[in-house]
């Protein structure tokens, strides 16, 4: 907060100590959208370089959903490691004062509360990317703090409905395939079963191709072999984190002021 108040210019870019810009032109691309009329928030991508492939997938998967959502809707949240803010809007929101007691998630909450489709821009250029080094926190730990942060979000129904749909989509496709295979074995409705199987496979292939293209553009780690298995793990992992969150004392997420 003191650094923001002491800043000499109006455009502020937040990042994290463990992050490294992938290009020397990172700041130029992250601040370029401010030149457009009305833009006060700029969201950029973060590449999570985790030793665990599953953890990298979960974090990049979640980021891909909310970052692309912000290109056409009110932003749901932001990555704490790569976001630009206009100082006047930051001061209007009274900086982090309303959520200073939380250990994490203040920037997410600020963007969720103050972001609009008209004042938020998303910079998808590869040079706007930052790379985050491996962290000691596991995916359930990140998810745990995110669920506490989410309690303070507003206007979340549409995004969370979309997230739930995409998380359950592979399981729905597997169910359709199982039904189609059963029908084929029983020898009834072969045409309908074949159409159901083809539609399920086509839908999954389209989504895989889209995520692969984003992975290449943003230099995310490749998931070409294990993506089907990793995608299936999203919903069980979220469910596990939810039960853990329900059994965790709320004081666990608060700062210990002395």
Buried (B, 14 or more C-beta within 10 A) or exposed (E): EEEBEEEEEEBBBBBBEEBEBBBEEBBEBBBBBBEEEEBBBBBBBBBBBBEEBBBBBBBBBBBBBBBBBBEEBBBBBBBBBBBBBBBEBBEEBEBBEBBEEBEBBBBBBBBBBBBEEEBBBBBBBBBBBBBBEEBEBBBBBBBBBBBBBBEBBEBBEEBEEBBEEBBEBBBEBBEBBEBBEEBBEEEEEEEEBEEBBEEBBEBBEEBBEEBBEBBEEBEBEEBEEEBEEBBBBBBEBBEBBEEBBEEEEEEEBEEEEE
